[in-house]
Amino acid sequence: MRKAISVNKKSRGRPKKAGGVYPVSAVRLSPEVGAAVDKWAGSQADTPTRSEAIRRLVEIGLKAKGK
């Protein structure tokens, strides 16, 4: 007797979230602000991505505001 052919079942429903455990916060930047963020990122030793640069700049702003 032949063995049954195994069938890969496709998952259904909503796909799992991409990325980490933190929620995504999308922002719209004017071309001028985007260019300023990119320029700042380029001046950093490790040249962060735009997303990482925005995270760092937000942290810097929040720390400065808390003083």
N, C-alpha and C positions, 0 to 999 in steps of 0.2 A: 504494500500500500504506500502510495506517495505521501510525503508530508505536505501539509497545507502551506501555501505561499504566505509569508509574513507581509503584512501591509502596514506601511507607515501611516498612522492616523494623523491627519492634520489637525492642529489645535484650532479651536473656534473661540470666538469671543474677542474681547478687547486685548490688544497686545500689552505685555508688561511695560512699565515705565522705563525709559532709558535714563542713564545717568545715575547719580548717587541718591542719597537719602533726603537731600534737601529739595524743597520745591523750586521750580523754575520761576524766575521773575524776569519777564521780557521788558526791555526798555527801547524806546525810540530815541535816537540821538540825531541832532542836526548834523549836517556835514562838518560844521566847524567844531562842534564838541567831539565828534568821532575822530577828527584829525588831531585834536588836542590830546585825547586819550591815547591814540596810537603814537603820538610824539613822546608822551610821557612814558609809555611802555617801552619804546625804543631806547630811552635814556637809562633804563634799569639794567643792572648787571646781568640778570637772567632772562631778559626780554620776555615778559609774560604774554600770554594770549590776550586778546581784547577783553574776553570775559574775566580773566584773572586780574587784569589791570583795573577793570571797573570795580571788582570786589575790593581790591586793595585801596583804591581811591575812596570808596565809600567808607571803609574802615578808618582811613586817615581823617576824613571829614567828620565822622562820628566822634573820634577821639578828640579832635580839635574843638568840636562843639561842646563836649563834656567838660572842658577846662573852665 
